[in-house]
């Protein structure tokens, strides 16, 4: 590698925010070097040196971040401009969303969102600083998250029925982890516990990786919705998976029964899927929005993206903007009803 190539790679790593992202494949490394070289020369191989940003209001490594980093190179190819991922952390996603909404409404800033951002914060927070149904212009949901109910390895239960019996025989003893007070996992956990008519004490953490680590280390007993990172922990025996959180088994852990297969009447028609989608701030000029929408449609048709999503445990979604808007509106009402029953404690 020449000295110039080493310099370009260093700059590419800075641009793309992650050395692993640049080094993850020869194709990505070549793309990063080409984009950086173009920027150094004052132009890219496209019409103008514009950079698009996907703001991720969540820590690196979580579902929303993983999907955004799969989408970014595909969107860059479709737009003909660099697309970078910018993790903006804090305040359950509010800091990142508010920063994106303050940016110029010129179409160069997109936001990756999940239920926590789109349908939980607006319900649990009296001043989230945004209203998803009026401040977000959906591009669409790109991926749904499958997952499992997981427990620490030495908890003496082998399935969901065992978990219910154990919780009722040991009232007040079980603990569960979430991403924080008022997050989607907090609400989903309480909804499942309410559905099963059992109780567990909430232990909030700062993100998925921290909850997984706490579960594997025995700090908490239960995680009601564990996604792809749990697979390795199950396979090496550090945690146990009790049920897939839907009516069908999860391809990443096909040996784990679905909710519908647990034999519990309360779970026969119950399921939970999280998701990740992309939105534009409202007010984006129509011409630019149309350009992005056309690029987005090409992204959704990418076999490479669909294969990458499946490989990481996601289910590719339709990417339909109207469907995303309906989903957000429905979830907002679902979460309002959950708060109304008084089970969720936000302080």
VENFENPE-V299540 format. One record per residue. PHI is phi in whole degrees, 0 to 359 (999 if undefined). PSI is psi in degrees with one decimal (999 if undefined). Layout:
PHI/PSI
PHI/PSI
//
This chain:
999/130.4
285/166.1
299/-37.3
296/-42.4
297/-39.0
297/-40.0
296/-44.9
298/-39.8
294/-39.1
299/-45.9
293/-36.6
297/-40.8
299/-42.9
297/-43.2
297/-42.9
268/2.8
71/-5.7
210/119.7
297/-36.7
296/-34.5
296/-42.5
291/-38.2
271/-4.8
295/-24.5
201/153.0
302/-35.4
296/-45.8
294/-36.9
295/-43.5
296/-40.7
296/-42.6
297/-42.3
296/-41.6
296/-43.7
296/-42.2
293/-40.7
299/-41.1
297/-41.4
295/-39.3
297/-33.9
279/-2.7
87/3.6
205/161.9
246/-176.4
281/9.6
246/-175.0
296/-37.8
211/153.6
276/54.1
272/141.5
244/130.2
261/147.4
236/132.1
258/110.4
280/125.4
251/109.3
277/47.9
203/161.7
292/157.8
299/146.8
98/-20.3
281/175.3
303/-44.6
295/-37.1
290/-42.1
297/-41.6
293/-44.2
302/-38.5
284/-19.9
280/-36.0
287/-37.6
306/-51.2
293/-31.6
291/-40.6
292/-36.9
299/-42.6
295/-40.8
288/-34.8
277/-27.4
79/20.8
222/154.4
298/143.7
231/120.6
247/153.2
258/129.3
237/105.0
282/118.2
244/108.3
262/159.4
118/148.8
55/45.8
54/33.9
97/-11.6
296/-38.1
298/-45.4
295/-44.6
296/-45.5
296/-37.9
296/-42.2
295/-37.6
287/-21.8
278/-17.9
292/158.5
306/136.2
276/60.3
251/6.7
89/-3.6
274/-8.0
243/119.4
247/163.1
231/128.3
274/129.2
229/159.4
222/179.1
305/-36.5
305/-43.6
282/-45.7
272/-30.5
229/-5.8
259/-55.9
309/-45.6
296/-16.8
264/-42.7
272/-18.7
253/126.6
288/-21.4
220/69.8
290/-20.2
87/6.6
199/157.5
236/110.4
300/-33.6
282/-12.7
241/-26.1
266/-17.0
253/135.3
250/99.3
295/136.9
272/-39.6
145/164.0
278/126.8
262/-25.7
207/142.4
255/145.3
264/126.7
267/163.2
190/-178.0
223/158.2
279/126.4
233/147.8
228/162.1
298/152.4
299/-33.9
263/9.4
289/128.3
281/60.7
223/148.8
241/-6.7
197/-179.6
294/-38.1
297/-39.9
298/-40.8
298/-43.4
297/-45.0
297/-41.9
295/-44.2
298/-38.5
284/-26.6
277/-17.9
230/64.7
300/134.9
80/0.3
266/-34.7
291/146.1
233/151.5
226/151.0
256/149.8
219/178.6
280/-3.2
143/163.7
296/130.2
80/9.5
273/170.8
300/-38.5
292/-34.9
300/-50.4
295/-44.0
297/-38.9
299/-47.0
293/-34.7
295/-42.8
294/-44.6
300/-41.9
297/-41.6
299/-37.1
272/-6.0
60/44.7
228/170.7
233/152.7
206/150.3
274/135.0
278/129.8
239/106.2
278/141.9
236/-172.9
257/-2.1
175/174.3
299/-43.9
299/-39.7
293/-39.8
294/-43.8
300/-43.8
297/-40.1
294/-38.9
294/-47.6
296/-31.4
273/-0.3
79/13.1
286/-30.0
232/158.8
271/-27.0
213/144.1
224/117.6
277/-8.8
209/91.5
251/130.6
257/-156.1
313/-42.9
301/-17.8
286/-19.9
303/-50.0
297/-36.4
293/-36.8
291/-44.3
294/-31.8
264/9.4
80/12.7
278/-23.3
220/166.4
244/138.7
259/126.8
262/-35.5
197/144.8
284/141.3
274/37.6
210/-174.6
277/-5.4
233/156.5
290/153.8
269/129.4
298/-27.3
288/-27.7
224/70.3
293/-15.8
281/-11.1
271/127.2
294/154.4
280/168.4
307/-42.9
295/-20.0
263/1.1
284/-17.9
85/-1.8
271/120.4
305/-35.5
296/-22.7
257/1.7
300/-41.1
243/18.6
259/140.8
201/162.6
216/128.3
233/131.5
269/178.9
200/167.5
225/132.3
222/175.2
239/140.4
227/157.0
256/147.1
298/140.8
297/152.8
96/1.3
296/133.1
307/139.4
302/-41.0
297/-43.1
291/-40.2
301/-43.2
297/-39.3
299/-43.5
290/-40.8
299/-43.1
296/-40.4
294/-39.8
300/-40.1
295/-35.9
291/-38.0
300/-46.2
296/-25.7
273/-1.2
288/114.9
300/-34.6
297/-41.9
295/-46.1
299/-41.5
295/-39.9
293/-39.7
297/-47.4
298/-40.5
297/-26.7
261/12.8
89/9.7
264/159.6
251/116.9
303/137.4
250/177.1
286/-28.0
72/19.0
279/123.9
295/-38.3
294/-40.0
296/-39.1
296/-42.0
297/-41.7
296/-40.9
299/-46.5
298/-44.8
297/-41.4
294/-42.3
293/-36.6
301/-44.5
293/-37.8
298/-43.1
287/-34.9
298/-41.4
295/-37.1
294/-41.6
293/-33.6
295/-24.2
281/-3.6
82/5.2
282/-33.5
278/127.6
252/118.9
259/5.7
225/999
//
